[in-house]
Amino acid sequence: MAHNAGVDLSCSVGLHLRADEADDAAALIAAELASGSADAHLGAGLIHFAVAQFPLAARHLETAFLNYKAAGRRRRAALASSHLTRLHFDGTGKPSVAAGWSARARRLL
């Protein structure tokens, strides 16, 4: 993916990366994703969110949510769910989907 390395990409999750930094971070996380780490999926989801790749972001954040929940890490699952809330509200413009993820986060806490 070609990017202008001088452009600052920002999004509502508070993650600020230049395009070249996002590519470097994604390469690092790709190695971790092979292990199925929930943390790696969370990081990958946030990076994809930051560069407006919403379908990829949702896939990674949902995987992180499911892996955290399966491991009994309710607070981390709620964190992933809250990021999915923002993704769907701010990114995809689907407030009803966002409300569902917000409800999941509340139930976990």
Secondary structure, 3 states (H helix, E strand, C coil): CCCCCCCEEECCCCCEEEHHHHHHHHHHHHHHHCCCCHHHHHHHHHHHHHCCCHHHHHHHHHHHHHHHHHCCCHHHHHHHHHHHHHHHHHHCCCHHHHHHHHHHHHHHC
